[in-house]
Amino acid sequence: MELTGIHVPLITPFAADGSVALDALAALADELLTAGAAGLVALGTTGEPAALTEEERWAVIDVAAAACAAHGATLTVGAHGGDTRATAEAVAAIRERVPQAAAALVTVPGFVRAGEAGTVAHFRALAAGSPLPLVVYHIPYRTGQQLSGAALLEIAAIDGVVGVKYATGGLDEAAVQLLAAAPDGFAVLTGEDAFLSPLLALGAAGGILASAHLATARFVELAAAWRAGDAARARELGHRLTGLALAAFAAPNPAVTKGVLHAQGRIPTPDVRLPLLPAGRAEVDTALALVSRLDH
C-alpha cells in the first residue's frame, strides 16, 4: 500500500440527542474526498474512539469504508488494544469487517513505557501475523514513549509496516534521520498539522491532519506544490496554513474543528464527549476567520 498526500482523521459528529450523526459523517466524508483528500482515517484520536461504544465504532468504520470505496481512496482504521495480543485481535477484527484493502493505524504502546526494544518487538510481532498493512502512530506526548531515529528505522524495515504517523510535537532529530534513510515504500506522514510544510520539504509523503477538515483543497494544494518543486508557492501557502493549524489546536482536539464545522453548517452540533469540552466562541471565531482568509 502506497500512502501519499493528505489523509483526514475523521471527527465523529454527534446529533442533538447525543447519538452519532451518521448521515452527517457520510456527507462530511464525501466532501473531504471530493475536495482531494487521498484518504480517510477512521477512529484516530480526532474521532474520539475512547468515548464511543463498540457499536458506534463499527458504524463509523462502515461509513468511512463506504466513502473510500466510492472514491477509490485509501482507508486507514485505528486499531486499539492494551497489549500486543489485544491489538492483534483488533486488527484482525477490522479485516473481517472491512471488505476493501485498508491499513491499520497502531499507536506505539502507551503507558507501559516498553522501551525501544519492546516497542520494536511489539510491531514485529503484530506485523508477522497481521492481515493488514500497519501504520505506526508515534505520539510520545500521549504514549510516554520516545523513539530514536535508529529505533524508527528498525521499525520501518519490518515487512508489513508501511508508514508512520509522526507526531512528536515538532521537527526533531529523529524525524530528520528517518526521512534521510527510510526504506523505499515506507511513508512518513506528519501528524503535526503545523509542521506539514517543513516535513514535506524534507521529503515526507504527506500528512494525517485534523485541520484538513477545514481547508482540504488548500492542504492538498500545498502537498502538490512541494511535489512539483514549486517552493515559492509552497512556502507562501504553508505559512498561511500553519496559522490555521495552530488555531485548530487552540483547545483540545477536536473541539475547535467541530466548532468550525458546526458554524459552517456541516455537522449538526459542535459537541464532544466528556472529558472533552466544546471550544470557546473566541477560539472558533479565530479559526473561522483564518479559513475565510485562505480564499483571499
C-alpha positions as CSV (number, residue, x, y, z in Angstrom):
1,M,0.0,0.0,0.0
2,E,1.4,3.4,-1.0
3,L,0.4,6.2,1.4
4,T,0.8,9.7,0.0
5,G,-1.0,13.0,0.1
6,I,-3.4,14.4,2.7
7,H,-5.4,12.0,4.8
8,V,-8.1,13.3,7.1
9,P,-8.7,11.7,10.5
10,L,-12.5,11.9,10.7
11,I,-14.2,13.7,13.5
12,T,-17.3,11.8,14.9
13,P,-20.2,14.2,14.7
14,F,-23.0,14.0,17.3
15,A,-26.7,14.8,17.0
16,A,-28.6,16.9,19.4
17,D,-29.7,13.8,21.3
18,G,-26.0,12.7,21.8
19,S,-26.1,9.9,19.2
20,V,-23.6,9.6,16.4
21,A,-24.8,11.6,13.4
22,L,-24.0,9.0,10.7
23,D,-25.7,10.9,7.9
24,A,-23.6,14.0,8.7
25,L,-20.5,11.8,8.9
26,A,-21.2,10.3,5.5
27,A,-21.7,13.7,3.9
28,L,-18.6,15.0,5.5
29,A,-16.5,12.1,4.3
30,D,-17.8,12.6,0.8
31,E,-16.9,16.3,0.9
32,L,-13.4,15.7,2.1
33,L,-12.6,13.1,-0.6
34,T,-14.3,15.2,-3.3
35,A,-12.0,18.1,-2.3
36,G,-9.0,16.0,-3.0
37,A,-8.1,14.1,0.2
38,A,-6.2,10.9,-0.6
39,G,-7.8,9.0,2.2
40,L,-9.7,8.9,5.5
41,V,-8.7,7.7,8.9
42,A,-11.5,6.2,11.0
43,L,-11.1,6.1,14.8
44,G,-8.0,8.1,15.0
45,T,-7.6,10.4,18.1
46,T,-9.7,13.1,16.3
47,G,-12.6,10.7,16.2
48,E,-12.9,10.3,20.0
49,P,-12.8,6.5,19.8
50,A,-12.4,6.0,23.5
51,A,-15.7,7.8,24.0
52,L,-17.6,5.6,21.5
53,T,-19.4,2.4,22.2
54,E,-18.3,-0.7,20.2
55,E,-21.4,-0.4,18.1
56,E,-20.7,3.2,17.3
57,R,-17.1,2.5,16.4
58,W,-18.1,-0.1,13.9
59,A,-20.8,2.2,12.4
60,V,-18.1,4.9,12.0
61,I,-15.8,2.4,10.2
62,D,-18.6,1.3,7.9
63,V,-19.3,4.9,6.8
64,A,-15.7,5.7,6.2
65,A,-15.2,2.4,4.3
66,A,-18.1,3.1,2.0
67,A,-16.9,6.7,1.3
68,C,-13.4,5.5,0.5
69,A,-14.7,2.7,-1.7
70,A,-16.9,5.1,-3.7
71,H,-14.0,7.5,-4.3
72,G,-11.2,4.9,-4.7
73,A,-9.5,6.4,-1.7
74,T,-7.3,4.9,1.0
75,L,-8.9,3.8,4.2
76,T,-6.9,3.6,7.4
77,V,-8.6,2.4,10.7
78,G,-7.3,3.0,14.2
79,A,-6.7,-0.4,16.0
80,H,-6.7,-0.1,19.7
81,G,-5.5,-2.6,22.4
82,G,-3.8,-2.5,25.8
83,D,-1.2,-5.0,24.8
84,T,0.2,-6.8,21.7
85,R,-2.3,-9.6,21.8
86,A,-5.3,-7.3,22.1
87,T,-4.0,-5.1,19.4
88,A,-3.6,-8.0,17.0
89,E,-7.1,-9.1,17.7
90,A,-8.3,-5.5,16.9
91,V,-6.5,-5.5,13.6
92,A,-7.9,-8.9,12.7
93,A,-11.5,-7.7,13.5
94,I,-11.1,-4.7,11.2
95,R,-10.0,-7.0,8.4
96,E,-13.1,-9.2,8.9
97,R,-15.4,-6.1,8.8
98,V,-13.9,-4.1,6.0
99,P,-14.2,-5.6,2.5
100,Q,-11.6,-3.5,0.7
101,A,-7.9,-3.0,1.2
102,A,-7.2,-0.9,4.2
103,A,-4.4,-0.1,6.6
104,A,-4.4,-0.3,10.4
105,L,-3.1,2.7,12.4
106,V,-1.5,1.3,15.6
107,T,-0.2,3.6,18.3
108,V,3.2,3.0,19.9
109,P,2.4,1.1,23.1
110,G,1.2,3.6,25.7
111,F,1.5,4.0,29.4
112,V,3.6,0.8,29.9
113,R,6.8,2.5,28.5
114,A,8.0,-0.7,26.9
115,G,11.3,0.8,25.8
116,E,12.7,0.8,22.3
117,A,13.4,-2.9,22.2
118,G,10.0,-3.8,23.5
119,T,8.3,-1.4,21.0
120,V,10.2,-2.8,18.1
121,A,9.3,-6.4,19.3
122,H,5.6,-5.3,19.5
123,F,5.5,-4.1,15.9
124,R,7.5,-7.1,14.7
125,A,5.0,-9.5,16.4
126,L,2.0,-7.6,15.1
127,A,3.3,-7.4,11.5
128,A,4.1,-11.1,11.5
129,G,0.5,-12.1,11.8
130,S,-1.3,-9.0,10.6
131,P,-3.8,-9.3,7.7
132,L,-3.5,-5.6,7.1
133,P,-0.5,-3.3,6.5
134,L,0.4,-1.3,9.6
135,V,0.9,2.4,10.0
136,V,2.8,3.2,13.3
137,Y,1.3,6.1,15.3
138,H,4.2,7.8,17.1
139,I,2.9,10.4,19.5
140,P,5.2,10.4,22.6
141,Y,3.4,13.1,24.5
142,R,0.4,10.8,24.7
143,T,2.1,7.4,25.0
144,G,5.1,8.4,27.2
145,Q,7.5,6.6,24.9
146,Q,10.1,8.4,22.9
147,L,11.8,6.6,20.0
148,S,15.2,7.4,18.5
149,G,15.8,7.6,14.8
150,A,17.6,4.2,14.9
151,A,14.6,2.6,16.5
152,L,12.2,4.1,14.0
153,L,14.3,2.9,11.1
154,E,14.3,-0.6,12.6
155,I,10.5,-0.5,12.7
156,A,10.4,0.9,9.2
157,A,12.3,-2.1,7.9
158,I,9.7,-4.6,9.2
159,D,7.8,-6.3,6.4
160,G,4.2,-5.2,6.7
161,V,4.9,-1.8,8.3
162,V,4.2,0.7,5.6
163,G,4.3,4.0,7.3
164,V,4.3,6.2,10.3
165,K,2.1,9.0,11.6
166,Y,4.8,11.2,13.1
167,A,3.5,13.4,15.8
168,T,6.3,14.3,18.2
169,G,5.4,18.0,18.7
170,G,7.9,19.4,16.2
171,L,10.6,18.7,13.7
172,D,13.3,16.8,15.6
173,E,16.5,14.9,15.0
174,A,14.7,11.6,14.8
175,A,12.5,12.9,12.0
176,V,15.4,14.0,10.0
177,Q,17.2,10.7,10.5
178,L,14.0,8.8,9.4
179,L,13.4,10.9,6.4
180,A,17.0,10.6,5.3
181,A,17.1,6.8,5.4
182,A,13.6,5.4,5.4
183,P,13.3,2.3,3.1
184,D,11.5,2.5,-0.3
185,G,7.8,2.1,0.2
186,F,7.7,3.4,3.7
187,A,5.7,6.6,4.1
188,V,6.4,9.3,6.7
189,L,3.2,11.2,7.3
190,T,3.2,14.1,9.7
191,G,0.5,14.1,12.4
192,E,1.6,17.6,13.5
193,D,-0.6,19.9,11.3
194,A,1.6,23.0,11.8
195,F,4.7,21.1,10.6
196,L,3.3,19.8,7.4
197,S,5.1,22.2,5.1
198,P,8.6,21.7,6.5
199,L,8.3,18.0,6.6
200,L,7.0,17.9,3.0
201,A,10.1,20.0,2.1
202,L,12.3,17.3,3.7
203,G,10.6,14.5,1.8
204,A,7.6,13.4,3.8
205,A,4.9,11.6,1.9
206,G,2.0,13.7,3.3
207,G,0.1,14.1,6.5
208,I,-2.8,12.8,8.6
209,L,-4.2,16.2,9.6
210,A,-7.3,17.1,11.7
211,S,-7.2,20.7,10.5
212,A,-7.6,19.5,6.9
213,H,-11.3,19.2,7.6
214,L,-11.4,22.9,7.4
215,A,-9.4,23.6,4.2
216,T,-8.9,20.3,2.5
217,A,-8.2,21.6,-1.0
218,R,-5.6,24.0,0.3
219,F,-3.7,21.3,2.2
220,V,-3.9,19.2,-1.0
221,E,-2.6,22.2,-3.0
222,L,0.3,22.6,-0.5
223,A,1.4,18.9,-0.9
224,A,1.2,19.2,-4.7
225,A,3.3,22.3,-4.7
226,W,6.1,20.6,-2.8
227,R,5.9,17.6,-5.0
228,A,6.1,19.8,-8.1
229,G,9.1,21.7,-6.7
230,D,7.3,25.0,-6.5
231,A,9.0,26.1,-3.3
232,A,7.8,29.8,-3.5
233,R,4.1,28.8,-3.7
234,A,4.6,26.1,-1.1
235,R,6.2,28.4,1.4
236,E,3.6,31.1,1.0
237,L,0.7,28.7,1.3
238,G,2.4,26.7,4.0
239,H,2.8,29.8,6.2
240,R,-0.9,30.6,5.9
241,L,-2.0,27.0,6.7
242,T,0.3,26.9,9.7
243,G,-1.8,29.7,11.3
244,L,-5.0,27.7,10.7
245,A,-3.4,24.5,12.0
246,L,-2.3,26.3,15.3
247,A,-5.8,27.8,15.7
248,A,-7.4,24.4,15.2
249,F,-5.5,23.1,18.2
250,A,-6.1,26.1,20.5
251,A,-8.4,23.8,22.5
252,P,-8.0,20.1,23.0
253,N,-8.6,18.3,19.6
254,P,-11.2,18.1,18.0
255,A,-13.1,20.8,19.8
256,V,-12.2,23.7,17.6
257,T,-12.5,21.7,14.4
258,K,-16.0,20.6,15.4
259,G,-16.9,24.2,16.4
260,V,-15.9,25.4,12.9
261,L,-17.7,22.6,11.1
262,H,-20.9,23.3,13.1
263,A,-20.6,27.0,12.4
264,Q,-20.3,26.2,8.7
265,G,-23.4,24.1,8.9
266,R,-21.5,20.9,8.0
267,I,-22.3,19.0,11.3
268,P,-25.4,19.2,13.5
269,T,-23.7,20.2,16.8
270,P,-20.2,21.2,17.9
271,D,-20.5,18.6,20.7
272,V,-17.6,16.5,22.1
273,R,-18.0,13.8,24.8
274,L,-16.6,14.2,28.3
275,P,-13.9,14.5,29.4
276,L,-13.5,16.9,26.4
277,L,-15.4,20.2,26.5
278,P,-16.5,22.3,23.5
279,A,-14.3,25.0,22.2
280,G,-15.0,28.6,23.2
281,R,-16.6,31.1,20.9
282,A,-13.3,33.1,20.5
283,E,-11.3,30.0,19.6
284,V,-13.9,29.0,16.9
285,D,-14.2,32.6,15.6
286,T,-10.4,32.8,15.2
287,A,-10.3,29.6,13.2
288,L,-13.3,30.6,11.0
289,A,-11.6,33.9,10.2
290,L,-8.4,32.1,9.1
291,V,-10.4,29.7,6.9
292,S,-12.1,32.7,5.2
293,R,-8.8,34.5,4.6
294,L,-7.4,31.5,2.7
295,D,-9.7,32.4,-0.2
296,H,-8.3,35.9,-0.5
